[in-house]
Amino acid sequence: MNSLIEKYPQDVQKILGKYPADQKRAAVMPLLYLAQRELGYVTRQALVDIASLLEISSTEVASIVGFYTLYHGEAGGKYRIQVCNDLPCALRGADDFLQKLCENLGIRVGETTADGLVTLEAVTCLAGCDRAPMFQVQTGDGLTYHENQTVESTLALVEQWKSEAEAARAAALAAEPADAPETLAGDMLTVEAGEQEEVLVTAEQGITRQPADKRIHIQELGGQ
């Protein structure tokens, strides 16, 4: 089954319903946005799925991804900072701004930070030449524009994203059940159930299995 239809049946039908049946290939762009909503990029399988829906080749779909800067064929950061560096913006310092961002983030244009948070890209014409340096930030939720920027204000924004990511991780950990069994990667764990012991944990895979009809205590060998 077409995985795009399987995942977003109502969205796909809504998009296709906007175009005559004999012109449904015109739906390629909104379907691409839909396909990259979850992961932030268009997978190869999504190219095939869209091509099948529209009765065109996957190469034709891929050509759209390669042409427009808001479509992505590879994974990137949660936040894509897209700096305009065309001539008018360059005259207002966009190239120097972009270079200093690279130096501070420790990446080159087109790369993603080690924590997977930010991808830095150069794009052409965001219709804000008189307010450069400026950039747009693309996420799964859409676009936000940032004008009259400095390196300092941009790095402050990145730090804000980092803080939000840390808070989200802490909240996720806090939401986990208090009695959930723990696993320690790389350690040998045993499971005690009455007088019988059986190994139910593969620590290297981070997997635990806990039978509902037994009270199981998991402890590290050599621990208290």
Secondary structure as GFF3:
##gff-version 3
##sequence-region A 1 224
A	DSSP	alpha_helix	3	7	.	.	.	ID=ss1
A	DSSP	alpha_helix	9	16	.	.	.	ID=ss2
A	DSSP	three_ten_helix	21	27	.	.	.	ID=ss3
A	DSSP	alpha_helix	28	35	.	.	.	ID=ss4
A	DSSP	alpha_helix	44	54	.	.	.	ID=ss5
A	DSSP	alpha_helix	58	67	.	.	.	ID=ss6
A	DSSP	beta_strand	79	84	.	.	.	ID=ss7
A	DSSP	alpha_helix	87	91	.	.	.	ID=ss8
A	DSSP	alpha_helix	94	105	.	.	.	ID=ss9
A	DSSP	beta_strand	118	123	.	.	.	ID=ss10
A	DSSP	three_ten_helix	129	131	.	.	.	ID=ss11
A	DSSP	beta_strand	135	139	.	.	.	ID=ss12
A	DSSP	beta_strand	142	146	.	.	.	ID=ss13
A	DSSP	alpha_helix	151	174	.	.	.	ID=ss14
A	DSSP	beta_strand	189	193	.	.	.	ID=ss15
A	DSSP	beta_strand	196	198	.	.	.	ID=ss16
A	DSSP	three_ten_helix	203	205	.	.	.	ID=ss17
A	DSSP	beta_strand	217	220	.	.	.	ID=ss18
###
